[in-house]
């Protein structure tokens, strides 16, 4: 038998999925737009200085993070397409079922989903991911990245903050 108090509590926090899907769509649009601009304006592997610590450098990443498996012979493209597709479906289902009160988790998942789909579109259309943001200090260079990568990183940070700091302060859901 359903407890009326728990039903009232659940209905007070209805799914907020449209907000998260909108945030994911914004990340995808921004990511694909900036990649198109970078592809038009930059020459492959020719840096353009923006600040003494930042270049815009068009790069094609055939691998995953930090060019992992970039020289694996081509099979990695399909592996990363399948992996990103599966992760995106899981994130989408999680977002749709997420209670409204867990907005930090929702925002984190939405950023990760948008970034995953942005890079997935590149892999499907081009066979590689377009990167163009090049941060460095003297001889040290961080691997080139893009808006999707930034969104994924921010999303993971939000999830970690939520798990480590905020989850304890949320009330326990009633059964």
C-alpha positions, 0 to 999 in steps of 0.5 A, a space after each residue: 500500500 502506498 503511503 500518502 505522505 510519500 506520494 505527496 513528497 514525490 509529487 512535490 519533486 516532479 521530473 525536471 527533465 526538460 530543463 536538463 535536456 535544454 541545457 544539454 542541447 545548448 552545450 551541443 549547439 555551442 560545441 558544434 558551432 565553435 568547432 565549425 568556426 575553428 575549422 573555418 578560421 584555423 589551419 590544422 596544427 597552426 597555433 594562433 595566440 590569444 593570450 600568452 598562455 592560450 592558443 587556438 590550435 585546430 587539431 583532429 583527435 582520432 582517439 579519446 581523452 588525451 588522444 588515447 588510442 588515436 593511432 589504433 588503426 581505425 577500430 577505435 572510432 566505432 568503439 567510441 561511437 558505441 560507447 558514447 551512444 550507450 553512455 548517452 542513453 544511460 544519462 538520458 534515462 537517468 536525467 528523465 527519472 531524476 527528482 527536481 530536488 537533485 538539481 546539481 546532479 541534473 546539471 552535471 549530467 546534462 553537461 556530460 550528456 551535451 558534451 558526449 553528444 557533441 563529440 559523438 556527432 564529430 566522430 560519426 560525421 568526421 571520424 575524429 573529434 575537432 579540438 581547438 583550445 590549447 592551454 599551456 605554460 612555457 614548455 608544458 601544453 595541456 592537450 587541445 580540447 573543445 567546448 564538449 570536453 569542457 562541459 564534460 569536465 564541469 559536469 563531472 566536477 558537479 557530480 563529485 561535489 554533489 556526491 561528496 558535499 551535497 548528498 548528505 544534506 538531502 532528506 532520505 526519500 521515503 519508500 
